Amino acid sequence: MAHQHEFEVIIIGGSYSGLSAAMALGRSLRKVLIIDGGEPCNRQTPHSHNFITHDGTPPAVIARLGKEQVLKYKTVTFITDVAVSGEKTNVGFSITTQSGKQFTSQKLIFATGIKDIMPGIEGFTECWGISVIHCPYCHGYEVRGKTTAILANGERAYHLATLVSNLTNKLTIITNGKADFTAEQTAKLAKNNIPVIEDDVTAIKHSQGYVNALQLKSSGLLPFDAVYAALPFVQHSDIPTGLGCEFTEMGHIKTDGFQKTSVEGIFACGDNAVMMRSVASAVSSGNIAGAVANIELCHHSF
């Protein structure tokens, strides 16, 4: 019975990056365990875009197909559970789950993603990932030419404006407070006819997640079709912190070009370690993490 809880690699998180890592490892005959809680961050998003061969496919369909393909490799095991703690051992790592199970491995891959912190704006959560969006590469084409708001301030708002202005000329920045732009940024926004409203959004009026208007504290009700929002986030799992992984200033797990963290034997991939939040990016970083973990195992046993 004990050997059923011993693996060469444990992957925490079974969405796109985790499944991609598992495929690379499964094809190398590695004994792999995927632990996944079943709540991907894009579960509310209708369609995934900017991922060749799957452009416009619902995220759940991509994940389901990925899981089916990965589990054809007999050395890969998938369980629905939540990893709640981790410890270093003499040979690697030990992971304990919410259900009380304990598993060990030589290598550990975190594909746990991040958790967006929703603002206290009525209707925001219901629209998140549908018409309140974070990425012009993932969603911008679908709302091109539409009346669009950027709900952000300072550098983050300016960065989004430079990208989104290529997709629509009906763009407004709402700062949720006093504007925080440099003189040069203010001039560039004016040059590109992008108004800045220093007001607070109190509610989003919508129909089944699709924005109709924004209710502003002082400016009243303004019609919009889409909203870009730059949200703060936290790591979805605190196990990397407990194991000593370093983090970037933005809050991502710090990795090198091979998805290695600062802790020997631990890798991170997907949204928890990569700024580009897309399915394609997650799959790419997961593939690298799985391949490099296998390389290290090969070198150790050769």
N, C-alpha and C positions, 0 to 999 in steps of 0.2 A: 504493500500500500504506500509506503514512504516514497518510492520512486515516482509515483504519480504526481507528487508535489515538487519534484526536482526537475528543473529545466536549465537549458543552456542560456536562454534569453527570456526575460519577462518584459512584455510590452504593456505599459499602462496607458490605455486609450485605444479604442478599436475603430476609430473613424478613418479618414483618408490617409493621414500620415502613418498611423499605427498599422493599418492594413498593408500599406506599401512596404513598410519595414518588414512585416511578417512574410510577405511574398518573397522578398530577396533572401530572407533567412530560410524559408521553407524550401526554396529551390536549391539551397545548399545543404538540405537534409538536417538542419538544426532543429532541436527540440525546443519549441517556442510556445509560450503561453501568452495569450492576449486577454487582458482584464478590461472590461468596458461596462460603464454604467448605463449606456443606452440613451444618453441625452446630448446629442451633438449641438453645438452652438447655432448651427444654421437650420435647425429643425423646422423653423417657421418660414424659411425662404422658399418661394414657389419653384424657382429654377436656378440651376447653376450655369454660369457662363464663363467664357474665356478659358475653356479647357477642351482642347481638340478631341474629337470623337464623341464628346458628351456635351457640347454646347447646347444649352436649353433644356437639359435633362434635370428632373427634380433631384435634389441632393440625396434624398432617401433611396432613390433608385440606383444611383451610383454606388452608394455605400452597400446596399444589398447585393449588387452584382459583385462588388469587390470582395465582400465577405464570402460569397459562394465560391469565387475563384480561389481565394486564399486557402479556404478549408479543404480544397481538393488535395492539398499537400498534407500527407498523413501525419507529418511530425508537428503540425500546428494545431493547437487547442485554443478554443475561444470560450470564455465563460462570461456570463452577465453578472457582474458584481462591482463593487467599488473598492479600490485600494485605499486603505485608511492610514497605514503606517509602513515604514520601511527601516531596515537596519542593515548595517554592514556586517558581514560575517568573514570567517577566515578564507572562504573560497569565493565570496561574491556578496550577494545580497539576499535578504529575507523580506518578503512582503506579506502583510496581513490584510485581509479584506473585511468588509463590513459584516459579512456573514460568519466571520470567525475562522475562515480558512487561512492557512499559511503556506507560502510557496517560496522556494529558493531558486536562485539562478547565478550564473557567473557574470552575466551582463544584464544591464537594465536600460530600457529605452522609455523615456517619458514622451508620450504623444497625447498629453492631457488637455491641451488647448488652454484658452483663457476664458474668463467670465467677465462680460461687459457689465459695468455698473450703470443701471438705468436711472435717469434723472426723474425727479418727482413731477413729471409732466403728464397730465391726464391724456391717455391715448397713445403715449409714446411706445410702450411695450407692445401693444397690439399691432403697431405698424412696423416695428423693428424687423429688418430683413425683407420687408415687402415693398414699402414705399419710403420708409425712413432707412437710409442705407449708409454704408461706411466707405464703399470703394467704387470709384468710377470705372475701374477695369472690370469689376464683377457685375455692376448694375447700370453703369452710365449710358450705355447704348440704348437700353430699354426705356430710359426717360429723356432721351435726347430731344432737344427743342422744347421741352416742357418748362413751365414756370416752376423754378427750383429755388429752395432756400438752403443756405449753409448755416447750420446751427453750431457755431464755434466762434472762437476769438483768437486774436494774435496770430502767431506763426502757423498754427494748425488751420485756421480759417483761410489764411492767405495761400497756403500750400494747396488746399482743396480748390480754392478759386482759380488758381493758375491752371489746374487740370480740368475742372468742370466747365470753364469758360469756352473750351474747345468743343463742348457738346451742346451748349445752349447759350443763347444771348439774353435769356430771361432769368437772370441770376441775382439773388439778394443775400447779403450776409446779415444774420441776426446774432448779436453778440451776447445776449443774456447778461447784460451789464455794460459798463463803460468800455468802449472800444480800446483795444491795446495793440495798435499798429504803429510801425515806424513811419516817419514822414515819407520815406521812399515808397513803402507799401501803400500808404494812403493815396499817394499820387498815382501809383500804378492801378489801383482799384478804380479811381476816378477816371483815368484814361480809358479803362475798359468798360466804363458805364456800369459798374457794379456798386449799387447803393449799400450803405452800411446802416443798419437800424440798431440803435442802442436801446434795446428794450428786452423784456423778459417774456418768453413763451410760457403761457400758463396751461394751454391745452392744445391738443391736435384733434381737429375734427376729421373724421374719416369714415369710410364705408368698407367694412370687413378688411381693415388694414391698409386701405388705399387712401392717401391723404386728399382731403378736399380744401382745408384751410388751416391756418394757425391762429390761435387766439393769443393776442399779445396784451400785456398788462396795461399799457398806455395807448397803444396804436390801434386797438380793436381787432377785428377779424380780417385777416388778409388771405386771399386765395392762393394756394400752392398745390402743385401736383406731386412734388417729390421733395424730400429733405435729406441732405447729407449731414451726418452728425459725427463728430469726433468724440468718442466716449472714453473715459478712464476705464481701466480694467484691473483685475487681479488674477493671479494664477489660479487655475481650476483645482490644483492640488498643492498642498503644502509639504508633500513628501520631499521634493527636491531641496527645499530649504532645510529640512531636518537632516538630510544627508550631506549638507555642506556645499551644495551647488552655488556658484556665483551668478549674479544677475546683472543685467545692463541697467543704465540709468532710467531707461523707459520701463523696466520691469520684466523684460524677457529673460529667460534662462540663457546665460552666456555660453555660446558654443563657438567652435572653430569651423573651418571650411568642411570638416568631415562630420559635423554634428556632435562632436565630442564636447562634453561639459568640462568644468574644472575638476571634477572628481573622476579619477581613473575607473573605467568600466561603465560609466553612466553616459548615455546619449540623450539628446532631446531633439524633437522635430515637430514640425507643424506650427500652429499659431503660438504655442508657448515659447518658441525660440526664434521665430521668423517674422519680420515686420510685414511682409507681403501676405495678407490674409486672403488666400484663394485656395481652391481645391488643387489647382495645378501646382502651386508652390508647396502645399502640404505633401502631395504625392512625391514630388521631387526630393524634398528634404528627408522624407521617410525612407525612400529608396537608398539614399546615401547612408543614413544611419544604420539600416539593416546590413548593407554591404560591408561597411567598415567594422561593424560588430563581428560579422563573420570573419573578416580578415584577421582581426585580433584573436579570435578563437582558433583559427587555422595556425597562426604563428605560435600560439601557446602550445598546441598539441603536436606540431610537426617535429 
